[in-house]
Amino acid sequence: MPSPYLLLLLISMAAASQLRPSFYSKTCPDAEFTVREVMRKALIREPRSVASVMRFQFHDCLVNGCDASLLLDKTPTMLGEKEALSNINSLRSFEVIDEAKAALEKVCPGVVSCADIIIMAARDAVALTGGPDWELRLGRLDSLTAKQEDSNEIMPSPRSNASYLVDLFAKFNLSVKDLVALSGSHSIGQGRCFSIMFRLYNQSGTGKDVPDFEPKYREKLYKLCPSDVDQNVTGDLDATPRVFDNQYFKDLVAGRGFLNSDQTLFTFTPTRKFVKLFSKDQAGFFKAFVEGMLKMGDLQLEQPGEIRRNCRVVNDHRRQWERSSWGKDHNLINGNIFWKMERAPG
């Protein structure tokens, strides 16, 4: 089986011609409204949850394309991506996607993919917290399996620096500007003390913290995350964690980046100019962020897929096939399994 790194270029270059705006205009015209309403209620119930859901697009699309493999629960024969190193004890609020899927199954059962729900929910998280809104390209299918080992090899850790991230994103044809703009997703939400303990107490094995902390911010983090803290304690990723704006970049310029992967965007020369630019130009940041999200959302890997009825498990194809009176090798179960390029538009 090829290494996931050998698949990166294939993913980034895979045709996304089946993705288009208004994909569900005929088969489920209220699809996007339905998901947004679920996200609106989630924001009221727990503001942090929408930021958590937005990150699903990153953790799903960078691992074998946008196919909702992230959402599959582990089984006795499959390791789930939820338990991958960068996801376990970190990603949360999967129940919001469950709620969106349940709502859609009531109005148009078996039509809207979980992969598309992730893309819609990510956009809505941004729009509902004050950020830009944009038209989506939809029409994805859900994977038939998850690949935890691929997630482990591909997804960066909070300790990653900007140089590593530039190289990683380039493998997906995402530019330095895309990387910096997409890192602005940390404009909302929180991070765990676990992710910054090494910055505070043993940066680069020195036994000391990083030298580029703003002094008052350093004191704040030491109080939030003392050496004996429960490392699941959370801190704000920027000074306005419930508002999607360019404060994140202003904080990086001031030396108040929560994660190492954030702050090094300012200390690394190729990314610094975009941090400075976005710290002064919120409209420019919003435009670049939308462009980056659309590019990342187009990442696809040619593979068989389906429309899951439950985002956590693949459909029961054996039982459905037994009930079906017809089928083809590449289009089974009453049209519920497709090759990605053969999905009929909505």
C-alpha positions as a Markdown table, in Angstrom:
| # | Residue | x | y | z |
|---|---|---|---|---|
| 1 | Met | 0.0 | 0.0 | 0.0 |
| 2 | Pro | 1.5 | 3.4 | -0.9 |
| 3 | Ser | 2.6 | 5.8 | 1.8 |
| 4 | Pro | 0.1 | 8.6 | 2.5 |
| 5 | Tyr | 2.8 | 11.1 | 1.4 |
| 6 | Leu | 2.8 | 9.5 | -2.0 |
| 7 | Leu | -0.9 | 10.1 | -2.2 |
| 8 | Leu | -0.8 | 13.8 | -1.3 |
| 9 | Leu | -0.2 | 15.1 | -4.9 |
| 10 | Leu | -2.8 | 12.7 | -6.2 |
| 11 | Ile | -5.3 | 14.1 | -3.6 |
| 12 | Ser | -4.4 | 17.7 | -4.4 |
| 13 | Met | -4.7 | 17.2 | -8.2 |
| 14 | Ala | -7.8 | 15.0 | -8.2 |
| 15 | Ala | -10.6 | 16.3 | -10.3 |
| 16 | Ala | -13.2 | 18.1 | -8.4 |
| 17 | Ser | -15.5 | 18.6 | -11.4 |
| 18 | Gln | -18.5 | 16.9 | -9.6 |
| 19 | Leu | -18.3 | 19.7 | -6.9 |
| 20 | Arg | -20.5 | 22.7 | -7.7 |
| 21 | Pro | -22.6 | 25.3 | -6.1 |
| 22 | Ser | -26.3 | 24.6 | -5.5 |
| 23 | Phe | -25.6 | 20.8 | -5.8 |
| 24 | Tyr | -28.7 | 20.0 | -3.6 |
| 25 | Ser | -31.0 | 22.6 | -5.2 |
| 26 | Lys | -33.4 | 19.9 | -6.5 |
| 27 | Thr | -32.9 | 17.0 | -4.2 |
| 28 | Cys | -32.6 | 18.8 | -0.9 |
| 29 | Pro | -33.1 | 22.6 | -1.4 |
| 30 | Asp | -33.1 | 23.3 | 2.4 |
| 31 | Ala | -29.8 | 21.4 | 3.1 |
| 32 | Glu | -27.6 | 24.4 | 3.8 |
| 33 | Phe | -30.3 | 26.2 | 5.8 |
| 34 | Thr | -30.9 | 23.0 | 7.9 |
| 35 | Val | -27.2 | 22.7 | 8.8 |
| 36 | Arg | -26.9 | 26.4 | 9.6 |
| 37 | Glu | -29.8 | 26.2 | 12.0 |
| 38 | Val | -28.2 | 23.3 | 13.8 |
| 39 | Met | -24.9 | 25.3 | 14.0 |
| 40 | Arg | -26.8 | 28.4 | 15.3 |
| 41 | Lys | -28.3 | 26.4 | 18.1 |
| 42 | Ala | -24.9 | 24.8 | 18.9 |
| 43 | Leu | -23.4 | 28.3 | 19.1 |
| 44 | Ile | -26.0 | 29.4 | 21.6 |
| 45 | Arg | -25.7 | 26.2 | 23.6 |
| 46 | Glu | -21.9 | 26.1 | 23.8 |
| 47 | Pro | -20.0 | 28.8 | 21.9 |
| 48 | Arg | -16.8 | 26.8 | 21.8 |
| 49 | Ser | -18.5 | 23.9 | 19.9 |
| 50 | Val | -18.7 | 25.7 | 16.5 |
| 51 | Ala | -14.9 | 26.4 | 16.6 |
| 52 | Ser | -14.4 | 22.7 | 17.3 |
| 53 | Val | -16.6 | 21.7 | 14.4 |
| 54 | Met | -14.9 | 24.1 | 12.0 |
| 55 | Arg | -11.6 | 22.2 | 12.5 |
| 56 | Phe | -13.1 | 19.0 | 11.3 |
| 57 | Gln | -12.6 | 20.3 | 7.7 |
| 58 | Phe | -8.9 | 20.6 | 8.3 |
| 59 | His | -8.5 | 17.2 | 10.0 |
| 60 | Asp | -10.7 | 15.5 | 7.4 |
| 61 | Cys | -9.6 | 17.0 | 4.1 |
| 62 | Leu | -5.9 | 16.8 | 4.6 |
| 63 | Val | -6.2 | 13.0 | 5.2 |
| 64 | Asn | -7.1 | 11.4 | 1.9 |
| 65 | Gly | -9.4 | 14.2 | 0.8 |
| 66 | Cys | -12.7 | 15.5 | 2.1 |
| 67 | Asp | -14.6 | 12.3 | 2.6 |
| 68 | Ala | -15.8 | 12.3 | 6.3 |
| 69 | Ser | -13.5 | 9.4 | 7.2 |
| 70 | Leu | -12.8 | 11.4 | 10.3 |
| 71 | Leu | -16.3 | 10.9 | 11.6 |
| 72 | Leu | -16.2 | 7.1 | 11.5 |
| 73 | Asp | -16.1 | 5.4 | 14.9 |
| 74 | Lys | -13.6 | 2.6 | 15.4 |
| 75 | Thr | -14.7 | -1.0 | 14.9 |
| 76 | Pro | -13.1 | -4.3 | 15.8 |
| 77 | Thr | -11.6 | -4.4 | 12.3 |
| 78 | Met | -10.9 | -0.7 | 11.8 |
| 79 | Leu | -8.9 | 1.9 | 13.7 |
| 80 | Gly | -10.7 | 5.2 | 13.7 |
| 81 | Glu | -9.1 | 8.6 | 12.8 |
| 82 | Lys | -10.7 | 10.0 | 15.9 |
| 83 | Glu | -8.1 | 8.2 | 17.9 |
| 84 | Ala | -5.2 | 9.4 | 15.8 |
| 85 | Leu | -2.4 | 11.3 | 17.5 |
| 86 | Ser | -3.5 | 14.8 | 16.5 |
| 87 | Asn | -7.2 | 14.1 | 17.2 |
| 88 | Ile | -7.6 | 12.0 | 20.4 |
| 89 | Asn | -8.5 | 14.1 | 23.4 |
| 90 | Ser | -8.4 | 17.2 | 21.1 |
| 91 | Leu | -11.2 | 17.1 | 18.5 |
| 92 | Arg | -14.7 | 17.4 | 20.1 |
| 93 | Ser | -18.3 | 18.3 | 19.4 |
| 94 | Phe | -19.0 | 15.4 | 16.9 |
| 95 | Glu | -22.5 | 15.4 | 18.3 |
| 96 | Val | -23.2 | 18.6 | 16.4 |
| 97 | Ile | -22.6 | 16.8 | 13.1 |
| 98 | Asp | -24.8 | 14.0 | 14.3 |
| 99 | Glu | -27.6 | 16.6 | 14.9 |
| 100 | Ala | -27.1 | 18.1 | 11.5 |
| 101 | Lys | -27.3 | 14.6 | 9.8 |
| 102 | Ala | -30.4 | 13.6 | 11.8 |
| 103 | Ala | -32.1 | 16.9 | 10.8 |
| 104 | Leu | -31.2 | 16.3 | 7.1 |
| 105 | Glu | -32.4 | 12.7 | 7.2 |
| 106 | Lys | -35.8 | 13.9 | 8.3 |
| 107 | Val | -36.2 | 16.3 | 5.3 |
| 108 | Cys | -34.3 | 14.4 | 2.6 |
| 109 | Pro | -33.2 | 11.0 | 3.7 |
| 110 | Gly | -30.1 | 9.4 | 2.0 |
| 111 | Val | -29.3 | 12.5 | 0.0 |
| 112 | Val | -26.7 | 14.8 | 1.7 |
| 113 | Ser | -23.3 | 13.3 | 2.5 |
| 114 | Cys | -21.5 | 13.7 | 5.8 |
| 115 | Ala | -18.5 | 15.0 | 3.9 |
| 116 | Asp | -20.6 | 17.9 | 2.6 |
| 117 | Ile | -22.1 | 18.5 | 6.1 |
| 118 | Ile | -18.5 | 19.1 | 7.4 |
| 119 | Ile | -17.9 | 21.6 | 4.7 |
| 120 | Met | -21.2 | 23.4 | 5.4 |
| 121 | Ala | -20.7 | 23.4 | 9.1 |
| 122 | Ala | -17.2 | 24.8 | 8.8 |
| 123 | Arg | -18.4 | 27.7 | 6.7 |
| 124 | Asp | -21.3 | 28.3 | 9.1 |
| 125 | Ala | -19.0 | 28.4 | 12.1 |
| 126 | Val | -17.1 | 31.2 | 10.6 |
| 127 | Ala | -20.2 | 33.2 | 9.4 |
| 128 | Leu | -22.1 | 32.8 | 12.6 |
| 129 | Thr | -19.2 | 34.3 | 14.7 |
| 130 | Gly | -18.7 | 37.4 | 12.6 |
| 131 | Gly | -16.5 | 36.1 | 9.8 |
| 132 | Pro | -17.1 | 35.9 | 6.1 |
| 133 | Asp | -19.8 | 33.9 | 4.4 |
| 134 | Trp | -19.3 | 32.2 | 1.0 |
| 135 | Glu | -20.8 | 30.0 | -1.6 |
| 136 | Leu | -19.8 | 26.3 | -1.3 |
| 137 | Arg | -19.0 | 23.7 | -3.9 |
| 138 | Leu | -20.8 | 20.5 | -2.8 |
| 139 | Gly | -21.3 | 17.0 | -4.1 |
| 140 | Arg | -18.8 | 14.9 | -2.1 |
| 141 | Leu | -19.3 | 11.3 | -1.1 |
| 142 | Asp | -18.5 | 9.6 | 2.2 |
| 143 | Ser | -15.6 | 7.1 | 2.5 |
| 144 | Leu | -16.1 | 3.4 | 3.2 |
| 145 | Thr | -13.3 | 3.3 | 5.7 |
| 146 | Ala | -11.0 | 5.4 | 8.0 |
| 147 | Lys | -7.2 | 5.3 | 8.0 |
| 148 | Gln | -5.8 | 6.2 | 11.4 |
| 149 | Glu | -2.2 | 5.5 | 10.2 |
| 150 | Asp | -2.5 | 8.1 | 7.4 |
| 151 | Ser | -3.8 | 10.7 | 9.9 |
| 152 | Asn | -0.9 | 9.9 | 12.2 |
| 153 | Glu | 1.6 | 10.5 | 9.4 |
| 154 | Ile | 0.0 | 13.5 | 7.8 |
| 155 | Met | -1.5 | 15.7 | 10.5 |
| 156 | Pro | 0.9 | 18.1 | 12.2 |
| 157 | Ser | 1.2 | 18.4 | 16.0 |
| 158 | Pro | 0.9 | 21.7 | 18.0 |
| 159 | Arg | 4.7 | 21.6 | 18.3 |
| 160 | Ser | 5.1 | 21.9 | 14.6 |
| 161 | Asn | 6.8 | 25.1 | 13.4 |
| 162 | Ala | 6.0 | 27.2 | 10.4 |
| 163 | Ser | 8.7 | 25.8 | 8.2 |
| 164 | Tyr | 7.3 | 22.3 | 8.6 |
| 165 | Leu | 3.8 | 23.5 | 7.9 |
| 166 | Val | 4.8 | 25.4 | 4.7 |
| 167 | Asp | 6.3 | 22.2 | 3.4 |
| 168 | Leu | 3.2 | 20.1 | 4.4 |
| 169 | Phe | 0.7 | 22.5 | 2.8 |
| 170 | Ala | 2.8 | 22.7 | -0.4 |
| 171 | Lys | 2.2 | 19.0 | -0.9 |
| 172 | Phe | -1.5 | 19.9 | -1.3 |
| 173 | Asn | -0.9 | 22.8 | -3.6 |
| 174 | Leu | -1.7 | 25.2 | -0.8 |
| 175 | Ser | 0.5 | 28.3 | -0.8 |
| 176 | Val | 2.3 | 30.1 | 2.0 |
| 177 | Lys | -0.5 | 32.7 | 1.9 |
| 178 | Asp | -3.1 | 29.9 | 2.1 |
| 179 | Leu | -1.3 | 28.4 | 5.2 |
| 180 | Val | -1.2 | 31.7 | 7.1 |
| 181 | Ala | -4.8 | 32.6 | 6.2 |
| 182 | Leu | -6.1 | 29.1 | 7.1 |
| 183 | Ser | -4.2 | 29.3 | 10.4 |
| 184 | Gly | -6.5 | 32.2 | 11.1 |
| 185 | Ser | -9.1 | 29.6 | 11.9 |
| 186 | His | -7.6 | 29.9 | 15.4 |
| 187 | Ser | -9.3 | 33.3 | 15.6 |
| 188 | Ile | -12.1 | 31.3 | 17.5 |
| 189 | Gly | -11.9 | 28.6 | 20.0 |
| 190 | Gln | -9.5 | 27.3 | 22.7 |
| 191 | Gly | -6.5 | 25.0 | 23.0 |
| 192 | Arg | -5.4 | 22.7 | 25.8 |
| 193 | Cys | -2.5 | 23.2 | 28.2 |
| 194 | Phe | -1.2 | 19.9 | 26.9 |
| 195 | Ser | -0.4 | 21.6 | 23.6 |
| 196 | Ile | 1.8 | 24.3 | 25.2 |
| 197 | Met | 3.5 | 22.6 | 28.2 |
| 198 | Phe | 6.7 | 22.1 | 26.2 |
| 199 | Arg | 6.7 | 25.8 | 25.2 |
| 200 | Leu | 6.4 | 26.8 | 28.8 |
| 201 | Tyr | 8.8 | 24.4 | 30.5 |
| 202 | Asn | 11.1 | 22.6 | 28.0 |
| 203 | Gln | 11.3 | 24.4 | 24.7 |
| 204 | Ser | 13.7 | 22.5 | 22.4 |
| 205 | Gly | 14.9 | 20.5 | 25.4 |
| 206 | Thr | 16.4 | 23.5 | 27.2 |
| 207 | Gly | 14.2 | 23.3 | 30.3 |
| 208 | Lys | 13.1 | 26.9 | 29.7 |
| 209 | Asp | 10.2 | 28.6 | 27.9 |
| 210 | Val | 10.4 | 30.2 | 24.5 |
| 211 | Pro | 12.1 | 33.6 | 24.4 |
| 212 | Asp | 9.5 | 35.3 | 22.2 |
| 213 | Phe | 6.5 | 35.4 | 24.6 |
| 214 | Glu | 5.2 | 38.9 | 25.5 |
| 215 | Pro | 6.0 | 39.1 | 29.2 |
| 216 | Lys | 2.4 | 39.6 | 30.5 |
| 217 | Tyr | 1.2 | 36.9 | 28.2 |
| 218 | Arg | 3.9 | 34.6 | 29.6 |
| 219 | Glu | 2.7 | 35.2 | 33.1 |
| 220 | Lys | -0.9 | 34.6 | 32.1 |
| 221 | Leu | 0.0 | 31.2 | 30.6 |
| 222 | Tyr | 2.0 | 30.2 | 33.6 |
| 223 | Lys | -1.0 | 30.8 | 35.8 |
| 224 | Leu | -3.3 | 29.0 | 33.4 |
| 225 | Cys | -1.0 | 26.0 | 32.9 |
| 226 | Pro | 1.3 | 25.4 | 36.0 |
| 227 | Ser | 3.6 | 22.5 | 35.7 |
| 228 | Asp | 1.2 | 20.2 | 37.7 |
| 229 | Val | -2.0 | 21.3 | 35.8 |
| 230 | Asp | -4.6 | 19.0 | 34.4 |
| 231 | Gln | -3.4 | 19.3 | 30.9 |
| 232 | Asn | -7.0 | 19.3 | 29.5 |
| 233 | Val | -7.5 | 22.7 | 31.0 |
| 234 | Thr | -8.1 | 25.1 | 28.1 |
| 235 | Gly | -7.0 | 28.6 | 27.2 |
| 236 | Asp | -8.2 | 31.1 | 24.5 |
| 237 | Leu | -6.4 | 30.9 | 21.2 |
| 238 | Asp | -6.6 | 34.7 | 20.8 |
| 239 | Ala | -8.0 | 37.7 | 22.7 |
| 240 | Thr | -11.4 | 37.4 | 21.0 |
| 241 | Pro | -12.1 | 33.7 | 21.0 |
| 242 | Arg | -15.8 | 34.0 | 20.2 |
| 243 | Val | -15.4 | 36.4 | 17.3 |
| 244 | Phe | -13.9 | 35.5 | 14.0 |
| 245 | Asp | -11.7 | 38.5 | 13.2 |
| 246 | Asn | -8.0 | 39.4 | 12.6 |
| 247 | Gln | -7.2 | 39.7 | 16.3 |
| 248 | Tyr | -5.3 | 36.4 | 16.0 |
| 249 | Phe | -2.7 | 38.0 | 13.8 |
| 250 | Lys | -2.4 | 41.1 | 16.0 |
| 251 | Asp | -1.7 | 38.8 | 18.9 |
| 252 | Leu | 1.0 | 37.0 | 16.9 |
| 253 | Val | 2.7 | 40.3 | 16.1 |
| 254 | Ala | 2.6 | 41.1 | 19.8 |
| 255 | Gly | 4.1 | 37.8 | 20.9 |
| 256 | Arg | 0.9 | 36.3 | 22.2 |
| 257 | Gly | 0.5 | 33.2 | 20.1 |
| 258 | Phe | -0.9 | 30.3 | 22.1 |
| 259 | Leu | 0.5 | 27.4 | 20.1 |
| 260 | Asn | 4.0 | 27.0 | 18.8 |
| 261 | Ser | 2.6 | 26.4 | 15.3 |
| 262 | Asp | 0.9 | 29.8 | 15.6 |
| 263 | Gln | 3.7 | 32.0 | 17.0 |
| 264 | Thr | 6.3 | 30.7 | 14.6 |
| 265 | Leu | 4.2 | 32.0 | 11.7 |
| 266 | Phe | 5.5 | 35.4 | 12.8 |
| 267 | Thr | 9.1 | 34.4 | 13.6 |
| 268 | Phe | 9.6 | 32.5 | 10.3 |
| 269 | Thr | 10.5 | 35.0 | 7.5 |
| 270 | Pro | 8.4 | 33.5 | 4.6 |
| 271 | Thr | 5.2 | 33.6 | 6.6 |
| 272 | Arg | 5.8 | 36.8 | 8.6 |
| 273 | Lys | 4.8 | 39.2 | 5.9 |
| 274 | Phe | 1.4 | 37.6 | 5.6 |
| 275 | Val | 0.9 | 37.7 | 9.4 |
| 276 | Lys | 1.7 | 41.4 | 9.3 |
| 277 | Leu | -0.6 | 42.0 | 6.3 |
| 278 | Phe | -3.6 | 40.2 | 7.9 |
| 279 | Ser | -3.0 | 42.0 | 11.2 |
| 280 | Lys | -3.7 | 45.3 | 9.5 |
| 281 | Asp | -6.2 | 44.2 | 6.8 |
| 282 | Gln | -9.1 | 42.2 | 8.1 |
| 283 | Ala | -10.9 | 42.3 | 4.7 |
| 284 | Gly | -7.8 | 40.9 | 3.0 |
| 285 | Phe | -7.6 | 38.1 | 5.6 |
| 286 | Phe | -11.3 | 37.2 | 5.1 |
| 287 | Lys | -10.8 | 37.0 | 1.3 |
| 288 | Ala | -7.7 | 34.8 | 1.6 |
| 289 | Phe | -9.3 | 32.6 | 4.2 |
| 290 | Val | -12.3 | 31.9 | 2.0 |
| 291 | Glu | -10.0 | 31.1 | -1.0 |
| 292 | Gly | -8.0 | 28.7 | 1.2 |
| 293 | Met | -11.1 | 27.0 | 2.6 |
| 294 | Leu | -12.4 | 26.5 | -0.9 |
| 295 | Lys | -9.1 | 25.1 | -2.2 |
| 296 | Met | -8.8 | 22.7 | 0.8 |
| 297 | Gly | -12.5 | 21.7 | 0.3 |
| 298 | Asp | -11.7 | 20.6 | -3.2 |
| 299 | Leu | -9.1 | 18.0 | -2.1 |
| 300 | Gln | -10.4 | 14.6 | -3.3 |
| 301 | Leu | -9.0 | 11.1 | -3.7 |
| 302 | Glu | -10.6 | 8.9 | -6.3 |
| 303 | Gln | -12.2 | 6.0 | -4.4 |
| 304 | Pro | -15.6 | 4.4 | -3.9 |
| 305 | Gly | -18.0 | 6.3 | -1.7 |
| 306 | Glu | -21.5 | 6.4 | -0.4 |
| 307 | Ile | -24.1 | 8.7 | 1.3 |
| 308 | Arg | -24.0 | 7.5 | 4.9 |
| 309 | Arg | -27.3 | 7.4 | 6.9 |
| 310 | Asn | -25.3 | 7.7 | 10.1 |
| 311 | Cys | -22.0 | 9.7 | 9.9 |
| 312 | Arg | -20.4 | 7.4 | 12.5 |
| 313 | Val | -20.8 | 4.1 | 10.6 |
| 314 | Val | -20.8 | 2.9 | 7.0 |
| 315 | Asn | -24.1 | 1.7 | 5.7 |
| 316 | Asp | -25.0 | -1.9 | 6.0 |
| 317 | His | -24.3 | -2.8 | 2.3 |
| 318 | Arg | -24.8 | -6.6 | 2.7 |
| 319 | Arg | -28.3 | -6.3 | 4.1 |
| 320 | Gln | -29.3 | -3.6 | 1.6 |
| 321 | Trp | -27.9 | -5.8 | -1.2 |
| 322 | Glu | -30.0 | -8.7 | -0.1 |
| 323 | Arg | -33.1 | -6.5 | -0.2 |
| 324 | Ser | -32.1 | -5.1 | -3.6 |
| 325 | Ser | -33.4 | -6.7 | -6.8 |
| 326 | Trp | -30.7 | -5.2 | -9.0 |
| 327 | Gly | -27.2 | -3.8 | -9.0 |
| 328 | Lys | -24.0 | -3.2 | -10.9 |
| 329 | Asp | -20.4 | -3.7 | -10.0 |
| 330 | His | -19.7 | 0.0 | -9.6 |
| 331 | Asn | -23.2 | 1.2 | -8.6 |
| 332 | Leu | -24.6 | -1.0 | -5.9 |
| 333 | Ile | -27.3 | -0.9 | -3.2 |
| 334 | Asn | -30.0 | 1.1 | -5.0 |
| 335 | Gly | -27.5 | 3.7 | -6.1 |
| 336 | Asn | -26.0 | 4.2 | -2.7 |
| 337 | Ile | -22.4 | 3.3 | -3.5 |
| 338 | Phe | -20.8 | 5.3 | -6.3 |
| 339 | Trp | -17.4 | 6.0 | -7.7 |
| 340 | Lys | -16.8 | 9.6 | -7.0 |
| 341 | Met | -16.8 | 10.8 | -10.6 |
| 342 | Glu | -20.1 | 9.0 | -11.2 |
| 343 | Arg | -22.3 | 10.7 | -8.7 |
| 344 | Ala | -25.4 | 12.3 | -10.2 |
| 345 | Pro | -25.8 | 16.0 | -9.5 |
| 346 | Gly | -28.6 | 17.1 | -7.2 |
